[in-house]
Amino acid sequence: MARRTGSAGWTARLHRSRKAWHRARLSVRRSGVDAFRGHGSDWVTFGALLLAVLLFSWGTLVQPLWVAPEALVLPVIAGGLLLRPVSLLTLYAASALALIVESVALGPYTTGAGRVTPGTVLVVAVAGLAGLLIAQFRMRVGVPWTRGGTMLFDLRERLRMQSRLPPLPRGWHREMSLRPAGGQSFSGDFVVAARTGAARRTLEVVLTDVSGKGMDAASRALLLSGAFGGLLGSLPPPDFLPAANAYLLRQEWPEGFATSVHLVLDLDTGDYELMSAGHLPAMHFSAGAGTWEAQEAEGPLLGVLEGAEFHPVKGRLRRGDVLMLFTDGLVETADRELADGIDRLTGTAETYVATGFRGAAWHLIEQVARDVNDDRALLLICRE
């Protein structure tokens, strides 16, 4: 019995030691990653910038014609981008001391190159204040300057990947064009699409317009595109918009509404079903009649009304037919009514009937709403 107790105690001590060793390894690993990313120690960067201050000061004393006192602005600005506020203040103190040394060493009556004037002190002080504000903003956001641009680039690419349309079988053509407001990289309009159903013979597409535009709506659009992409194909089509509406209501955003249209298309028969949440009507071009017909489903905005109901509208794409989905930035402006904008869009689109609408999405935005300061998205699905 004593042997069993001793064995159990030894096993417990071994287990505790393993846990302690695992915690120590995680702590070292995290500290190393934080240091690499700029969240932890910045002594290497601080040392390099401090050395730059000393070199610039020495250069001003030795070669004032080539190294002006204002050169201290360079390490000061770099420190604002790379250092934490505590290290930054130390660097600023070293820069101020360097200015004092230069002024004393060169003499108060120095003229010409190398002279430290009140203007020199003011320039360095203003650069230091700007750097301190930048450093405090970085610390509040928690994103180091060296990786902030990479993170934004990654977010933009993820949003683009989520908006890609899946390939369609022979006899079908699809294309989409998205133009953010003001030439920005982020948009409040997005598309999520997937092949679902038996043998993946059903195409589901959701075009959404989040309230706001450009960078103002980018974070919400990114969050919603991920959520909608997860819901798409995981729920029966009639349950998608109610689930999306419930998700948006749970966020409790001050501007938490969005418009959305959900298309479910049978790639074998061409039958489709449209469900809308306060979105603009889809336009169906009938090759047989040569006319455009509005397909307008009923449903309230997403994120406004609990227990909202969405009533579908049905149709069929025959050979040569086209279905066009778009957001309001493409057809509605301050000086143009919605109906006039849709008429202009469909009238311009008719010029692409003979070419089968290949490459038409980008050109339609260019011709109809090139200079509009709003997010614009256009989706075309053609049965060839």
N, C-alpha and C positions, 0 to 999 in steps of 0.2 A: 504493500500500500504506500509506503514511504517512497519507494522507487517510482511509482506512478505519479505521486505528487511532485517529486523532483523533476521528472520528465516533463510534466505539464508546465511547471514554472519555467523550465529552460526554454520550452517552445514559446511561451508567452513573451519572455525576454527577447528571444530571437525575432518574434513578430514585431515587437515595439522598436527594436533596433532597425529593422528593415523599413518600417514606416518613417522613422526619423531620418534615415539615409535618403529615402525617396523624397521627403520634404526638402531636405538640404539640396538635393540635385535640382529640384524644381525651382528653388529660390535662386540658385546660381544661374540656371538657364534663363529664368525670367529677367534677372538683373542684367545678364549679358545681352539679351534681346532688347531690353529697354535702353541700354546704353547705345546699342547700334542704331536704334530708331530715334534717339534724341530725347527719350523720356527719363533717362537716368543720368549718369555722370557725363559731363561735357568738358572734362579737364583737358582732353587732347585738343579740342577746338579752341577752348579758352587759352591754352598755352600758345597755340599757333597765332591767334589774334593778338595776344599780349606781345609776342615776339615781333609781330608786324608793327605794333605801336612803337616799340623800341627801335626797330630798323628805320621807320619813317622819321622818328625824332633824330636819330643819328645822321640820317641822310640830309635832313634840313640843316644841321649844324655843319656838315662837311661840304655839301654841295647845295646850297640854298637856291641856286639858279635852276636846278633840275628837280629838287624835291621841296615843294612848297609846304608851309605849315598846314594848309588845308587838306593835305594828303591824309591826315588823321581821320578824315571823314570816311575813308574806305573801310578800315577795320571796325569803325563805329557802326556803320550800316550793316556790315556782315555779321557783327555781334547781335544786332537786333533781329536778324533772320535766323540765327543758329543757336544762340545761347539762352539759358534761363535768366529771368530777371535778376537773380542774386549774382550770378557770374557777370551779367551785363553791367551792373552797377560798379563792380570792381574794375572792369575794363574801362568804363567811363572815367573813373577816378585816375587810372593810369594815363588816360589821354589828357585829362586836365593837368596832371603833373608834368606830362611831356610838353605841353604848351608853356607852362611856367618855366621849365628848364630852358626851352628854346628862347623865351623872351629874355631871361636873365643872362644866358650865355652869349647871345648876340648883342645884348645891350639895348637899353630903352630908346636910344637915338638912331637905331639902325634904319636905313632907308633902302628901298628897292627890294630885291629878292631876299626872302627869308624873314621879312619883318612880320611880327605877330601883332596884328591890329585888333581893335574891338570887333571889327567885322569878321575876322578869322575866328575869334572866340564865339561869336554869334552863330556862324555857320556850323561849327562843330557842335554847339549846344542844341541847335534845332535838329540836326541829324540824330543826336543822341536821344532827344525827346521822341522823335518819330520811331526810332528803333525800340525804345522802351514800350511805346504803345503797341507796336507789332508783337513784341515778346509777350506782353500781357494777354493780347488776343490769342496768341498761339497756346499759351498755357490754359486759358479758359476753354478753348475748343478741344484741346488735347491732341492736336494733330501737328507734328513737327513740320517745319517749312520744307525740309528736304524730301518729305513723303506726301505732302498735301496735294501737290499736282498729280502725283502718281495715283493717289486715291480717287481724285476726281476723274482722271482718265479711265480708271478701272470701272467706276460707276457708269460713266457714259457708254463704255463698251458693253457692259452688262445690260443696260437698257436697250441698246441696239440689238444685242443677241436675242433678248426676249421678244423684240418686235419683229423678228424674222418670220416670214411665212413659210410653212413647210412645202416641200415639192408636191406638185399635183400630178395625177396620171395623165397620160396622153389624151389630148382633146380638151384640156383645160389650160388656161393661162391666168396667172395672178401676178400682181405687182402692187407695190405700195411706195409712197413717197411721203416723207415727213420733213417739214421745214419749221424749226423753232423760231420764235419771235426775236427780232433784232439780230439775226445771225448767230445766236448763242448755240452752245453745244447741248443744252438740256431743254426739254419741252414738257408742257403739261398734257400733251396728247401722246397716247401710246396705243400699241396694238399687241395683243397676245393671241396666238393661234395654235391649233393642234389638230392632228388627224386622230379621230376617235372612232368608237363603235367597232362592230365586227369587221375584221380584216382591215381596219383603219380606212374604211370607205366613206367616212363622214368628216367633213371639214367644219370645225368650229372656230369662229373668229370673233373677237371682242375688240371693238374700237371705243376708246374712252377719252373723254375730254375733262380733265381735272380743272377745278376752279383756279383762276390765276393763269399766268403764262410765263414761259421761259424759266429762269432760275427761281422765281418765286414759287412755282409749282413743281419744281424738279424733285424735291425730296418726297413729296406726297405721291407724285407719279411713279417714282421708283418703288416705293413701298406697295402701292396698289398693284403695279404690274406684277410684282412677285406674288402677291396674294391671289390675284386673279389667275395668274398662270398655274398656281397650285390647285385652284378650284376647277379650272377648265378641264374637262375630261374625267374629273373625280366625282362629279355629280351629274345626275340626269339633266339634260339641257333646260327643262322648265324650272329647275331649282337653282340655276346659276345666279340670275339677277337677284332673287330674294336673299341668297347667301351673301352676295356682294354687298347688297344694301345693309344687311345686318352687320357685316364686318365694318363698313364705313361708319355706321352709327356708333359702334363701340369705340371708335377712335376719339370721338368728341372733339374734333378739330373745329376751331372758330370758323374756318371756311371749308367745312367738311363735305361739300357736295360735289357731285360729278355727274356728267351725262354719259351714257353708254349705250351701245347697240350690240346685240348678240346675234350672230348669224350661224345657223345650223344648215349645212348644205350636203345633200346626198349626192355623192360624186358619180353614182351609177345612173340615177334617174334625172338629176338636175332639180329635184324638188328642194325647196328651201323654206326655212321658217325664220322670221325676224322678230326679235323681242327688243323693245326699246325702253330705256330709262331716261325720258326727257330729251332724247337725242333727236337730231334732224332726221327727216325721212331719207331712206335709201332710194336711189333712182335706178329703175329697171328699164333698160333699153331693149325693146322688142324688135328683132331683126325682121320679122314678118310684117309688122305694121310700120316700122321705121319711126316709132315715136318713143318718148320717155314717159314712164309712169311712176309716180311717187308711191312708195311703199312705206306707209306711216303706221307704226304700231303704237299702242297706248301704254303709258306707264310713267310714274312720277320720277323725279330726280333721285339719284342714289344719295343716301345719307340724310334724307329729310324726313321721311315718313316711316314709322314702324309698321310692319305687317303689310307693306305695299304689295300690290298685285300688278303683274305685267301680262298684258294680253298680246298674243302673237298675231302676226299677219303672215299668210302663206303665199307662195308663188312657185313658178317653175322656170328654170333657165333652159331654153331650147337652143338649138344650133344657131350660133351667131349672136345670141343674147349677151348682154353685159349687165352686171350689177355694180353700182358705184356707191361706196360709203365715204363720207367726208365729215369734217368738223366745221363749226361755224366760222372759224377764221378764214375759211376759203370762200365763203359766200356772203358774209354779213360784215358790213362796215358802218361807220357813223353816218356816212352820206349815201348809203345804199340799203334798200330794204332787202329782207331775206328772200322774198319771192323773186325779186329782180336778180339777186346774186345767183340763185339756183338756175334761173333761165339763162343767164350768161354762161354758167358752167356747162350746162347740158348743150347749149348751142355751140360752144367751143369744142366739146367732146365729140360732136357729130362729125367733125372733120377727120377724126381718127377711125371712123367705121371701116373705111376701105382698107386700112393697114392692120386691122385687127387689134388696135389699142396697144401694140407692143411699144414700150418706151413712152407711153402717153402720160403716165401719172406725173412724172417730174415736169414735163412740158405744160401740162394743164395748170399746175400751180404757178409756173413761171408766167403763163399768159393771163391767168385770171386774177391772181393775188400775189404778184411778185413783191410789191412794196407795202403790203399790209403788216402792221406791227402787232401780229398775233400769231399764235401757233397754228399751223396748217397741216392737216393730214388727209391723204386721199388714198383709198383702196379700191382697186379694180379687180373684178373676177369675171373672166370671159369664158364662154363655152364655144370653142372654135368649131 
